[in-house]
Amino acid sequence: MPLRIEDYALIGDCETAALVGRDGSIDWLCWPRFDSDACFAALLGTPEHGRWLIAPQDGTVRVTRRYQPNTLILETRFESVEGAATLVDFMPGHQTGSSIVRLIIGERGRITMKTEMVVRFGYGATVPWMAKLDDGTRRAVAGPDMVLLRTTAPLRGEDFKTVGEFTVGPGETVPFTLTYMPSHLPVPAAENSLDQLRATQQFWLNWTAKSRVSGPWADIVNRSLITLKALTYAPTGGMVAAPTTSLPEHVGGSRNWDYRFCWLRDATLTLLALMNAGYLEEAQAWREWLSRAAAGKPSQLQIMYGIAGERRLTEWEVPWLPGYDKSSPVRIGNAAHTQVQLDVYGELMDALHHARLGGLASSESGWALQRGVLEHLEAAWPKMDEGIWEVRSGARHFTFSKIMAWVAFDRAIKSAEAFELEGPLDRWREQCRKIHEDVCRRGFDPELVSFVRSYGSKELDASLLLLPTLGFLPPADPRVRGTVEAIERKLLVNGLVMRYGTSKESDDGLPSGEGAFLACSFWLVDAYVLLGRIADARQLFERLLTLCNDVGLLSEEYDPRTGRLLGNFPQALSHIALINSAFNLNEAAKPAMQRSGSPMKKSRNETATNLVNPEEIGHNRLQD
């Protein structure tokens, strides 16, 4: 049986990342970027597809682990009758090449350790040529790729693997460093692993010191912020949705996607999470990535891009990888990048508007592009699209897509008014009126007393929980309350929210079955806050926190029936939603006089004067 998804932890250097199991095995690593081919792919196959194990030779040990406080440095402690030792794993910031450093530190008694490194470039397909250099460095080369392994432990080659055994006692440290380099470059000099540890500690401590997070959930929020930083590609500011591909939404199923790309749908929520926490530099880098990626002909705006803004994300399947727990196919790339999703126009306009409000850009920055986007959207919004959940069953008139088209025009009007920007405001107001009227007439079902997933359907959609957050209707509107209550009746499974029904009746073009979508469950928390159901919001939020694994990480989904995390891991959107819900609950707990001055006061519903009393929320909105 493979490790559970929640049995993994993340290490990274803000250019790529690795997953380390509780058993001491690194089972996933793409080098040199998040979206590069994996050289350790056992996560989606077997050890023969690449991994790096360091663990006690005696398998009967007690394992505990943690991150060093306020860092991304992982400590895995192995304890047996004979002794105890801690494995310290981290990725230092780039100096020459990208490296993983692993330190075995003896604590008690003497414990015998084993190591097995299986390097397989090309997602487990390519066996490199291994050679031992004069200084003892082991070099593995295949085509353009090279890794260098340095250690004081005795090693040997065995059946195209590098293996060894060694014993560590109290106070002893055995270092391992694995470095990636393009194979045409010279071998760099070795670096001191303890110096790298100290530098990495200082980097993360300096970074977390900027956090403005407070309140009862500060620790888990800061852990989520560290995770988001680790998922950011530092050279460009883009943030991957997850560092993995093809971890299943249903074990044994085919809902397996590549998430090593940047989605526009996450734009505003990402920006608010970073700004509210005090990370304006990261928020500015994300905003600049967003503007560069979106630049071009407005009709060619994509739903996702590569980490440097690449547009071609061709999807293909890896036949030699059996998939996580036999969940196939394993997919590389993502065909959804060619889909039409109208909601991304709203996300783009919303994010750039909030960036202006946060002082991240001059009022004129990108305005010509935004006007071009709206000119295209005037003709595009009445058309069908594939929707926020990227269905593969054909286009529909998705209600949430239309709402986000409304958001695009609404935020443009607000930016123009607040920052004295030129634009056809009367025409945009008319577009807002038309879209709002269309959604309220065709997207609302009077029998269900709820907005529905698409025009004319009876299906529900958890994205509609964002109705009050987006400001489309005030929280006190009966249609908003009715929608939340309908979702509670139809989409809750053991108290957690499904995105939508995946039965045959829903017909999203894929076999049925997936877990509860964690971001949607946090969106229900936010809806509860805006509806004044603070006790319900807090109770659900606390429940969601218990779903984090032992080191505070969340995947995309959770199976309430088996109690397992599902989907790609760790998932940026889940952590973004956690951060924003914590901010909203913190605001709800403050006396009214304190809320307006809080550094965490920013909300996507910018017309809200607070998040506690919905009746006092101002609505400078066009309503049905």
C-alpha positions, -999 to +999 in steps of 0.1 A: +000+000+000+013+035-008+016+062+018-015+083+023-014+117+007-014+133+042+017+113+051+038+136+030+054+170+038+067+197+016+102+212+012+111+237-014+133+266-026+107+288-043+116+274-077+107+237-072+095+215-044+098+179-031+074+157-011+090+138+018+071+108+033+068+099+070+090+069+061+119+092+051+115+088+014+114+117-011+089+103-036+083+134-058+107+160-071+108+179-104+140+197-113+149+225-120+113+240-120+080+230-106+068+220-141+100+202-151+102+164-156+103+145-123+135+127-113+118+111-083+083+099-093+076+070-069+046+090-057+028+080-090+044+046-094+069+024-075+104+030-060+118+019-094+104+052-108+127+072-086+129+080-049+155+088-022+150+070+011+169+077+043+154+057+073+163+033+101+173-001+090+150-015+116+115-006+104+099-009+139+103+027+149+081+054+162+080+084+138+071+120+147+077+151+126+074+188+126+086+219+108+111+240+127+090+269+139+084+296+112+104+278+086+101+252+058+127+230+074+113+195+081+124+174+111+114+137+111+123+119+143+129+081+143+129+064+177+134+028+186+147+007+215+182+010+203+183+048+198+168+079+183+178+102+154+163+131+135+163+135+098+164+172+088+153+180+053+154+213+035+162+231+002+185+261+005+180+291-017+198+289-050+235+296-050+250+273-076+223+249-088+193+237-068+199+214-038+183+191-013+201+188+020+194+159+043+211+157+078+209+127+101+215+138+136+220+112+164+202+119+197+202+087+218+219+054+216+232+042+183+208+037+154+216+021+121+203+039+091+200+029+054+198+050+023+186+041-012+187+067-040+170+058-073+174+087-098+151+083-128+148+113-151+119+119-174+091+109-149+107+076-141+116+066-176+154+073-179+181+056-160+211+079-158+248+070-160+263+071-125+300+078-120+322+084-089+344+115-092+379+118-076+366+137-046+340+110-038+311+129-054+287+107-073+274+121-105+243+109-124+239+122-160+213+116-187+211+140-216+207+176-203+202+166-167+228+160-140+226+155-102+255+154-078+254+134-045+279+143-017+280+126+017+304+112+043+284+080+045+297+049+028+278+042-005+279+016-032+262+010-065+237-018-067+213-027-095+213+009-109+207+023-074+229+040-049+226+024-015+244+023+019+242+017+056+257+037+084+254+041+122+248+075+139+253+081+176+245+110+201+258+143+188+269+129+154+257+144+121+258+126+088+252+150+059+238+143+024+235+169-004+219+163-038+224+191-063+209+195-098+228+211-126+225+212-164+249+185-175+270+208-197+281+229-168+312+222-147+308+205-113+306+232-086+325+232-054+309+216-024+291+238+001+290+233+039+257+218+047+255+233+082+261+268+068+233+261+043+211+251+072+218+283+091+212+304+060+179+287+052+167+291+088+175+328+086+158+332+053+125+318+066+127+335+100+133+369+083+103+362+059+079+351+086+088+381+107+070+403+082+037+386+090+009+408+104-012+377+114-027+377+149-056+359+166-063+324+178-053+308+145-021+327+139+001+295+139-019+276+112-024+308+091+014+314+092+020+278+082-004+283+052+015+315+043+048+297+043+032+270+021+021+297-004+056+312-004+070+277-011+046+274-041+057+307-056+082+306-085+105+334-073+120+344-107+085+354-120+062+357-090+038+331-104+022+307-079+015+271-088-018+256-078+001+226-064+036+211-069+022+177-081+003+162-109-023+134-111-030+129-074-065+116-076-098+132-066-111+097-062-087+068-055-087+045-084-105+070-106-095+091-136-100+126-122-062+132-121-049+165-133-016+184-136-017+214-112+018+227-116+005+259-133-009+292-124-047+297-125-063+332-130-094+320-110-072+322-078-060+358-085-081+380-062-081+355-033-043+351-035-038+389-036-060+395-006-044+367+014-009+381+008-019+418+013-039+411+045-009+392+060+015+420+052+034+404+023+031+433-001+063+424-020+048+389-028+015+405-037+032+429-060+051+401-077+019+382-082+001+412-096+030+418-120+029+381-131-008+384-136-005+415-158+023+400-179+004+367-184-028+385-194-011+408-218-020+403-254-052+401-274-081+401-248-100+374-267-070+351-261-070+354-224-065+319-209-077+304-176-042+293-167-006+298-177+028+284-170+049+297-142+066+322-164+034+329-183+037+302-209+005+296-229+011+261-244+003+235-217-003+205-240-018+176-221-004+141-226-005+108-206+024+089-191+018+052-199+047+038-179+035+053-146+006+033-130-006+063-110-010+069-073-026+038-058-034+027-094-053+059-102-047+064-139-040+080-162-011+101-151-014+134-170+013+160-178+001+194-190-035+204-188-059+205-218-082+229-198-059+258-208-077+259-242-111+262-226-132+294-226-141+304-190-157+338-187-151+340-150-114+347-156-122+382-169-139+390-136-110+376-117-085+397-136-104+429-132-112+422-095-075+415-087-062+446-105-088+467-088-078+454-054-042+459-063-049+496-069-068+498-036-038+482-019-013+507-035+004+480-055+002+498-088-002+533-101-037+541-111-028+542-149-010+508-148-025+484-173-057+504-177-056+503-215-054+465-214-083+464-190-104+485-212-096+462-241-107+432-219-140+449-212-146+457-249-142+420-257-163+409-227-193+431-239-197+407-268-185+375-250-205+375-218-238+363-233-221+332-248-217+298-232-184+286-216-169+256-197-172+272-163-150+276-132-148+238-127-135+231-162-161+206-172-153+184-202-189+178-213-193+210-234-202+246-229-232+259-209-245+292-196-229+288-161-244+312-136-211+319-118-194+328-151-221+354-157-217+367-122-180+371-127-186+390-160-207+414-139-178+417-114-155+427-143-176+457-152-184+465-116-148+467-106-139+487-137-165+513-127-151+514-092-115+518-104-124+545-128-144+564-101-118+560-073-087+567-094-101+591-120-095+568-149-111+574-183-137+550-196-172+547-210-188+545-175-224+548-187-219+519-211-203+498-184-231+505-160-256+494-187-236+461-191-238+456-153-276+462-154-280+437-183-259+410-167-275+414-133-310+412-147-300+381-169-286+362-139-315+370-116-340+360-143-323+329-158-299+317-131-324+317-101-349+289-096-379+300-076-389+264-067-355+258-051-353+294-038-317+292-050-294+302-078-284+272-099-253+259-115-264+268-151-293+284-167-324+261-168-309+234-146-318+222-112-283+215-101-264+235-074-229+247-075-207+256-045-191+286-064-224+303-057-214+306-021-193+336-033-225+356-042-224+378-011-186+379-010-185+393-045-212+419-037-235+407-064-264+407-039-264+418-002-262+389+023-296+396+037-313+391+003-336+361+005-321+347-027-286+346-011-299+330+020-319+305+000-288+296-021-267+289+010-295+268+026-300+248-007-263+241-008-264+230+028-292+206+019-278+192-013-240+195-014-229+189+022-215+154+029-207+149+066-206+186+070-182+194+041-190+209+007-189+192-026-183+214-057-214+201-074-230+167-078-208+143-099-236+119-107-246+110-142-273+137-140-245+163-136-227+151-167-194+169-164-178+146-190-160+124-165-167+093-144-186+101-112-169+104-078-147+130-060-141+142-025-154+174-007-137+204-021-119+221+008-119+257-006-156+255-011-160+245+026-140+276+036-163+296+013-192+284+033-174+297+064-172+331+047-209+330+037-219+322+073-199+352+085-216+375+061-250+360+070-243+367+106-241+330+115-209+334+134-212+303+156-218+282+125-188+298+108-165+292+137-176+256+142-171+247+105-137+265+104-125+246+134-136+214+118-117+222+086-085+228+106-087+192+119-083+181+083-048+195+080-021+168+083+003+166+112+025+194+097-004+217+088-009+209+051-041+205+030-047+190-003-075+199-028-102+176-015-111+154+015-130+121+015-154+123+045-162+086+042-126+073+044-110+102+063-083+107+037-070+138+018-074+136-020-062+155-050-030+174-056-010+183-025-004+207-010-031+228-027-026+266-028-063+274-031-071+254+001-045+273+020-056+307+005-092+300+015-080+290+050-061+323+054-090+344+042-116+327+064-093+332+094-091+369+086-129+371+082-135+354+115-109+375+133-127+406+120-161+392+131-147+388+167-136+424+170-157+453+183-170+475+155-147+504+164-116+482+159-125+467+125-120+497+103-084+501+114-074+465+112-046+455+088-067+425+079-098+444+070-096+439+032-125+419+019-135+409-016-168+426-010-153+460-008-186+478-002-189+460+032-182+483+061-177+452+083-181+415+081-204+411+111-237+429+106-249+421+071-278+446+074-252+475+076-234+464+044-237+491+018-246+480-017-236+503-044-250+476-067-276+473-094-302+449-080-331+430-095 
